[in-house]
Amino acid sequence: MYKLFLTLRYLRRKWIAVFAMLSVWLCVAMVLIVFSVMDGFLENIKQHSRGLLSDIIVDVGTLQGFPYYDDFTKYMHEQLPDVVESVSPVIYNYAILRVKTGRAENITKPVRVVGIDLAGYASVNTFHDSLYYDKYYPGTTTFAPAPMPIAGLKLPPGTPEMPATTNAFADSAEYALPDPYPQAFARFKADHPDDPIVKNPKRPSVHSPDGVGYFENNFGQPGYEGKPLPGLIVGMDVIYSRKEDGEYERAMVRGEEIVLTMLPMTRKGTLAEDPVPLAMRLADESRTRVYQIDEICVYADFKLIQHMLSMDALQRVDGTMTKPRATQLLVRIRDGLDARVAKARIEKLWEEFCMGVFYDIPPQKYRALTDAERAQLRRGAREGWLTTVDPEDAILMSAVGVETWEDRQRGFIDAVEKEKVLVTILFLIISVVAVVLIGVIFHMIVMQKTRDIGIIKSLGATRWGVASIFLSYGAAVGIVGGILGVVCGSIFVYYINDIQDLLAHLNPNLRVWSPEVYTFDRIPNEVKPMAALVVFVAAVGTSMLGAAWPAIKAARVWPVQALRYE
Amino acid sequence: MSNVLLRAQDVHKTYLLGKVPLRVLRGVNVDVRAGELLAVTGASGCGKSTLLHILGALDLPDKGSVRYDGQDVFRMSAARRDGVRNREVGFVFQFYHLLPELNVLENVLMPQMVGMGVFAWSGRRRDARARAEDILTRVGLSERIFHRPNELSGGERQRVAIARAMMNEPRFLLADEPTGNLDAKMGQGILECLRSLNENGQTIVLVTHDPNIAAAADRRIQLVDGRIEA
């Protein structure tokens, strides 16, 4: 009983323990904050990598792309129905983007053009969630050619109102309206002061299916301007810059004209013809929150890009047709399936498929070959001395590799994982200072209490009893400091972006999290309960460790030695 | 011989003062009989306190044995020895040695707390408190039970120490210069207190260098140069 009694009494009477508690508190908060931010950073990278790629990537790794992608897609669906959920082809290339109209007129940027089939792409990854206008006007984003929308879109009930950051519409679209519209809108505004159109008069799209929304100008008809042009989704950071408050300085309106100049390429990698300019309209903006993607990527229709880059089926001089090409196939696998297992099966299937194309060997026959025979066939494909297929196609197909999303990002993920471990270790080393401090404080407490220890022992207290008073004391310091640290650290992490915004508001130079450097535009702000528990247990453990040596020392002395202590 | 509670035989103790050995006890033999008030006297530094500490198992002799009812306390396990010290020995020190963070009542209750676990204590707390208050009333401190030691006079502190020593009804009470730090009047009060306990059957071993205090004892032994003078 005396152990508990004296532990509580010493806690109440010994203010020096507050310093030990304070150091535990700060160390726990510090380690938890660092660990949570780094862990959140890593999780974000993994989540976004998977979300923006897909589970499995079949990639040629060169801009010319690879042929037979559509045949292989069908083959995969046929042969691996238990593995493949959906497949979408993608073309990557580079282009020069020029904004033709609006406030950003004549701005040019080098961009990475991603040719996608919008519906198919949405089935293999989370790209669709990154679309800006589609969030507020669901189903309105499309690559289909359309003129610029200029009259009001009447929103269906329940549609979220666009945030104030889109006010640029109100400023920039006014000049684009036909003359009769402003007067009509003024009348509409007077008659329907509470209508969403009044609050948000610039409606972004005409591509609205029935039921989602419709245009209504003073003639009761949708209002358009200009000729129909294919749509382009532009990464948010390609043109827009971010203000100090973290919001975007918007300079374009949906439907404004953009010219994309591309470089068509032959299968050998030479330029097929002169650069091809393509007039398009802003269909939507993509904000994946991965800065390295949002600052350079623009997305357009797969077939259109394929055609513009001369990667579609072309007629040869002899009248035969070339095979259309894609740069990647993104494969979404069935839920619950291990990506590595799926990768191995797709890899094997690709090899069988290629050999079928190159040598017209049925899969069963190919499987029966020895490793040496297979290696020889693969070498033959790489070197292009084949007869049953165009050698250039065979060379491109031989360059195709299959990767999981983790393989694809392995270098980056590994680097961040190592960074996380390194930073956590650094802060743990700093935390050793806290352990030493606790040890010193407890040593002082035990020194001060040596005579008390003698008294307690003279009353019959056991060695373990005396030691446990100070160990309990250490544990109490660890528990209280640990709880305070976990609570304060969690609150800090939760509000870390607000804290940064506040600091940046006071002085822009205090903005510590730069999206250009750290990939994500916001600091990860989630604390994992397990991480908090581990840090808490470690805090209690180290506090007890700090108290252990003085406690054991106190327990081992004979009572009379302690009573004589001056 | 049957009424010998405590027997020390051939007890030796040497301290090192730097590198110089100081032989404090050189083969001391003592019997303490039930119900007696035994005074150990001698000049300062002759080993009286050391002998008392060894008798109460607070210190380890270099040689010799101390037996309680025939059992050698230094051959017991440490835990058992601690238990015996808790139940059978009460100490009164010259400098009181009260716990400064605890009030008078808590100091007196401490021997009971040491001897009990949390659950046993919760069951017997009321009885223990009643007994502590009774003892404190007997030593004249019923009005001071919630005072801290630093709020008491020297004589009052020593009476608290006596009350604490009596809390577990020890078989013998060992008092080391109990009046050594008090003026004559307070010392007399403490002596009367001890006499009163002895008259009620409490066995007491008293260390003192004051002949007047020793005169009040039933029996006296004198230590000279680490040995008992016949």
Interface residues (C-beta under 8 A of the other chain):
Chain A: M1 Y2 L4 F5 R9 Y10 R13 R451 D452 G454 I455 I456 K457 S458 L459 G460 A461 T462 R463 W464 G465 W558 P559 V560 Q561 L563
Chain B: H53 G56 L58 D59 L60 A78 A79 D82 G83 V84 R85 N86 R87 F91 F93 H97 L98 L99 P100 E101 L102 E106 M110 P111 M113 V114 G115 M116 G117 V118 A120 W121 R164
